[in-house]
Amino acid sequence: MTVPMEDVWAAAELVAFGLRPGARPSEGNPYGLLLERYRTSTAFRDAVDTVAGGLGLVVLGAPPRTGLVLTTQPGSVFAVRMADLRGGNLGADDKLIAGLAVLGIAAYAFPTDADLDATEVKIVEVAALDRFIRDAIERLPAATDGPADTEHRRAADVYRRTAAFRPKDRQPGPARGCTQFAVQEVLGWLVERGAARAMPQMGPSTYQLTDRFRLLVADMAGGEALSALRAAA
């Protein structure tokens, strides 16, 4: 089946919108029109999925409020890594804490796979997330001999021995070097990628998780680390 060049162009344009975390579809704007076409036309959806696949991307979904949600295939030039946090200047322990924070946010907001089918708004708060992660760590089952479990244990131990809160000098909020700062930093990273939104009207450390985050969690659901944290919590 031959796809008209204008449809290939439109498909690439929609993928480009999906790669811009700040882009928002709305009724009548170019992004919204392309997204509606993706949702209603099988031929156009196939074209978009093919263009995305050629770029090392996979379309996870197209919720109308969030837009096209993409994840990357292994080796994709568009891959986003936790190591990119703080300009790539994270230490080894910081990386472990950040990774555990992401898993903790996912387990807190979506404690079961069934919760991933619900589209209600998920509101999270930094201190509550930190307490949730610490409580889950204390309930983790006995260690096994597997290398993955060893890495999970190391992350849990680093998180446990790091202070939950350190105050800033003459400023509100947590200072660098505590786990609440790490959780807030990860949430800020999610905001930059369109997976969360700051909700200052509800509190300075309160965030709303978007459908983009829900679909990304659904893509990694079933992973050993997430399953262990869910079970412990």
N, C-alpha and C positions, 0 to 999 in steps of 0.2 A: 504494500500500500504506500503510495507516494503522499508525503505530507507537504502541503504548500509552504513555500519559504516564509510567507508572512506568519504562518502558524508556528514555525520553528523560531522565528524572531520573538513572537509573543511568548512562547514557552520559555525562552532564555530570559526574557524580561521578567517573567514571574519568578523564576529561580533567583534572579538578581535581587528582586524585592525580598525574597525569603532569606537572603544572606545579609540583609540590612536589619539589624535588631531594632533600630528605631523606626522602621517603616510600619505604618498602621493602615490596614485596609478599611475603607468606609464605603458606604453606598454611593456609587457614582464616581469615585476617584479611580485613577488607572489601576491601582493595586486591587481595589475592591472588585472592579469589573473583571480583571483577569482571574482573580480568585473564584468568583462566581462561575466563570467559564470552566475552571478546573473542576469545580464541584458538580457541574451539570453535564459536561461533555466528555464522554469516554475517550474519544479520539484525541481531544486536547490534553486530557489527563495522561494518556499514554505518551504523548509528545513531551510533556513536562517531565514525566518520570524518566524518559530516555535521556533527555538533556541533562537532568540532574545526575543520572547514573554515569554519563560520560565525564562528568566533573568530579567523580568520586563521592557523590552525595546520594542520600536516600531520603525520599519524602516520607515523613512519619504521619502527616495529617495536614488538614487545611481548615482548622476551626475559624469561623467567620470573625471572631473578635481578635484573634492573634495573627492570622495569616498563615502562609506556608511554613511548616515546621520541618527543618532539614536536620539530618545527622550525617556524619561522615563515615565513609568506608575506610578500612585500614590503609594508611599511607596517603590519604587525601591531602592535597595542598591546603584545604580549608579546615583541617583538623584543629580543634581548640583543646589545649591541654591545661590542666591545673597548674602546671609549671609556669604558665604565662602570667599567673597572678604576680602582682608587685613587680612587673617588668622582668620576670624571670629570676628575681633575686631571692627566692625562697630557699631557706635552708632545708636539710633533710627532714628535721622534725616538723617544720612548718608545713611541708608538703603532706606529711602524714596527717597532721591535724586538719588541714584544709580538705583532704580527701574524706576524712571521717565526718567533717561538717557537712559536706555534700550528701553523703549517705544518710546522715542524721536528719537533714531537712526532708529528704525523700521519705524516710521511714515515718517521720512525724506527720507529714501531710497526707501520706498515702500508706497507712499501716497494713493494708492488704491489697492484692491485685484487683479485687472488686472495687476498691475505692478509686482506682484509676479510671473507671467508667463514669464516675460522677463529675459533673462540670461546675459544681458550686464553687464559689470563690474560697480560696484557702488563704487565711491570714496567719502569719507567723511573727513571733517576737524573739529578739536575740537571746535575752536571758532565759526565756522559757525553753528555747531550742537547746541552749547549753545544758540546762538541768535535765532535759530529756536524754541527751546524749550521755551524760554522766550516769544517770540512773540505768540506762541500757548497758553501759560498760560494766557496771557492778553486777549485772545479772547474766553476763555472758557465761555460757556453759564451760565446762572444763576443756582445756586445750587438747588438740589432737596433734599428730606428728606431721601433718601436711605443710608444705612450704607456704601455701596461701594463708593457712591459719596462723602460721608464725608471723607473717607480715601484718595480719589483722591484729594479733596480740600486741605487736610492737606499737602499732598506731594507738591502740587502746591504752597501753601503758604510758605513752608520751602524753596523750590527752589527759589522763588521770593525774599525772604529776605536775602538769602545767596549771598555774593559778587560774581560777575561773574568771576573776575580775581584778584588774589593776586600774586605779583611777588615773586620768590624765591630770597634768598640772594646770590648775585653774580653768579647766574645761570639762564639760559634761561628757559622759561616755567612757568606754573602756580604752585603755592604752595598749599599744603593741606589746606583745609578750604574754597575753592572757588568751584564754580560749574564746571569751566573748568577743574580743577584737577579731579573732580568726573567723568566727561565725558571721560577724558583720561584714568582714572583708569578702567572704564568699558570697553573701547576699548581694553586695555591691557588684561583684563580678557577674552574678546572674542578672542583675538589672541592666548592665551594659550589653548583655546578650538577649535582652527581651524576654527572659524567663521569669522575671520578677519586677515589681514596681514598688518604689518607696511609698509609704503611707504616712507622711509626717503628721497629718491631721489626726491620726490614731495613736501617735507616739513617735518619738525620734528614732526608735529602733524597731519599728514595725514595718512589715513588708507584705505585699500581696503576691502570691505565686500565680503565674499565668498558665494558660493552656499549653504554651510552649514547654514549660517545665514539666507539666503533667505527661505530655507525650514523650519527652526525653526520659522520664522515669519509667514509663511503660516500656520503652525500648530496652532499658537495662534491667527490668524486673526479672527475677529468677536468678540474678547473680548471687554468688555465695555470700559476699559481704553484706549486701542489702538484706538478704534473707535472714542472716544471723542477727543483724541489728533489729530487724522487725520482731523476730522471735524473742529476743531478750527484752525488748520494750513491752 
